[in-house]
Amino acid sequence: MAAEPASPANAAEMRAYYAQRAPAYERVYAKPERQADLRTLEAALPGLFAGRCVLEIACGTGWWTPHGAARAAAWLATDINPETLAIARSKALPACVRLAEADAWALEGLPDDERFDAAFAGFWWSHVPLARLPAWLDLLHARLAPGARVVFIDNVYVEGSSTPIARRDAEGNQWQQRPLDDGSVHEVLKNFPSREDALQLLGSRALDATWTALPHYWMLSYALA
Ligand SMILES: C[S@@+](CC[C@H](N)C(=O)[O-])C[C@H]1O[C@@H](n2cnc3c(N)ncnc32)[C@H](O)[C@@H]1O
């Protein structure tokens, strides 16, 4: 298979893939071998965002939103897809939560006067092409106040639990072949960064960085310099 550049065209495919997957998305949180890790992460989130005004990127169906927002002052959960947002909207969420459509690649259309002193993204980092990560982090950081708390959660690759890696492209991105219920198969970019990869990329922009390594997930928390 030819190596494709991880271009904005792939971003459009990813958006469409998650729109189509929305009704079945939360099955990924029912995997028995991941339950202990999920409880650990859910328990860790409220304290990280206590009293903060938080911007959530790519919130999807809002699985993490009630946990992160439990003690937050304000929480703006954003996603590009109305299909995933509709599911999030159907849930009982803390009173501080608002939901909005926003494209994570542009982060436009957010309230101009809103100052965020924290950001959260679950399972977004792994979908950002390696070549776009530095600029994307700059884009996110530009929306945040100095000292803001930034938290990412994402997958560890686990043989037998994770979807196998089908190929690696010329830029070093990994790609999976993912089936949906209608029989369609979608090629999705999914990287599995190490602690060193992530911290090296952030460099001096991340202070007080903490990397939590669980069997199936990692969590990175830092203060924006
Ligand atoms: C792996 S899911 C993560 C959902 C949620 N954060 C979670 O952890 O359950 C990726 C999400 O990214 C959203 N998405 C895809 N492209 C996007 C974009 N350009 N801007 C914002 N969200 C996007 C999808 O709709 C989907 O909800």
The ligand as a Gaussian input file, in Angstrom:
#p B3LYP/6-31G(d) Opt

LIG

0 1
 C      -11.068000       8.734000      19.662000
 S      -12.481000       9.736000      19.714000
 C      -12.324000      10.388000      21.358000
 C      -13.620000      10.823000      21.964000
 C      -13.552000      11.171000      23.440000
 N      -12.553000      12.179000      23.704000
 C      -13.261000       9.964000      24.280000
 O      -12.137000       9.871000      24.805000
 O      -14.147000       9.111000      24.437000
 C      -12.012000      11.066000      18.699000
 C      -13.013000      12.195000      18.606000
 O      -12.469000      13.210000      17.772000
 C      -13.533000      13.823000      17.111000
 N      -12.967000      14.574000      15.986000
 C      -12.538000      14.096000      14.797000
 N      -12.036000      15.096000      14.058000
 C      -12.170000      16.226000      14.808000
 C      -11.830000      17.577000      14.598000
 N      -11.256000      17.980000      13.467000
 N      -12.092000      18.463000      15.576000
 C      -12.693000      18.083000      16.737000
 N      -13.037000      16.802000      16.987000
 C      -12.761000      15.886000      16.034000
 C      -14.445000      12.699000      16.748000
 O      -15.762000      13.142000      16.475000
 C      -14.351000      11.841000      18.010000
 O      -15.370000      12.187000      18.908000

